[in-house]
Amino acid sequence: MPDKHLSSQFDHELNTVSSRLMEMGGLVESQIQQAVYALSLFVEEVADQVIKTENQVNAMEVEIDRDLSTIIARRQPTAKDLRLLMAIIARMVKSLIQNGGFRSLPSSELRLTSEMASGLLRKALDAFARLDTSTALSILKEDDLIDKEFDGFVRKLITYMMEDPRTISPSLDLLFVAKALERIGDHAKNIAELIIYIVKGEDVRHTSMEHIESTLQ
């Protein structure tokens, strides 16, 4: 009976932590959308709101760090890194808006990358809630699409900088935003790999897609 009680208590605590992680992930997803909206329409107030929300996410991170004592605790830095990425995006957007001189750059093209990144994060959080390895596998495959979008955007920025040196500084700020979005996709991939580890007990990081697919069969 005591063992059953301890097991039930553990499950309850783990479910509580998982719910908090999901809530924090939802906030981060909202921050992605707000940050890119601010960049696309040059709305500094929205960028300020992203930074303000960071305080709430910070508090949640501290609470989760305090409560976690299982393997998830040791693999939880994904949430912390996502929070940092949101701060980078918001601050770069504010810098671009305040300094001007980047309206001729293809900033609106980041909207597709942001939609892909936030979509992957949403799928990862949903898959984590259900420990869905099938969705986790699709996330691993889709992450490559974000990488290709990022590479294409970098090449385009290089062209702008070569044609007009005055765009170098704002282009570098825009590059930081693009890289942060690309990293969000990477963290969604990390969550997917963690799901597979939890369900199958095998670490599939740095392994081929063929190996991962055979692991899930």
HELIX and SHEET records of a PDB file:
HELIX    1   1 PRO A    2  LEU A   41  1                                  40    
HELIX    2   2 GLU A   44  ASP A   67  1                                  24    
HELIX    3   3 ILE A   71  ARG A   74  1                                   4    
HELIX    4   4 PRO A   77  ASN A   99  1                                  23    
HELIX    5   5 SER A  107  GLU A  109  5                                   3    
HELIX    6   6 LEU A  110  ARG A  130  1                                  21    
HELIX    7   7 THR A  133  GLU A  163  1                                  31    
HELIX    8   8 PRO A  165  THR A  167  5                                   3    
HELIX    9   9 ILE A  168  LYS A  200  1                                  33    
HELIX   10  10 MET A  209  THR A  215  1                                   7    
END                                                                             
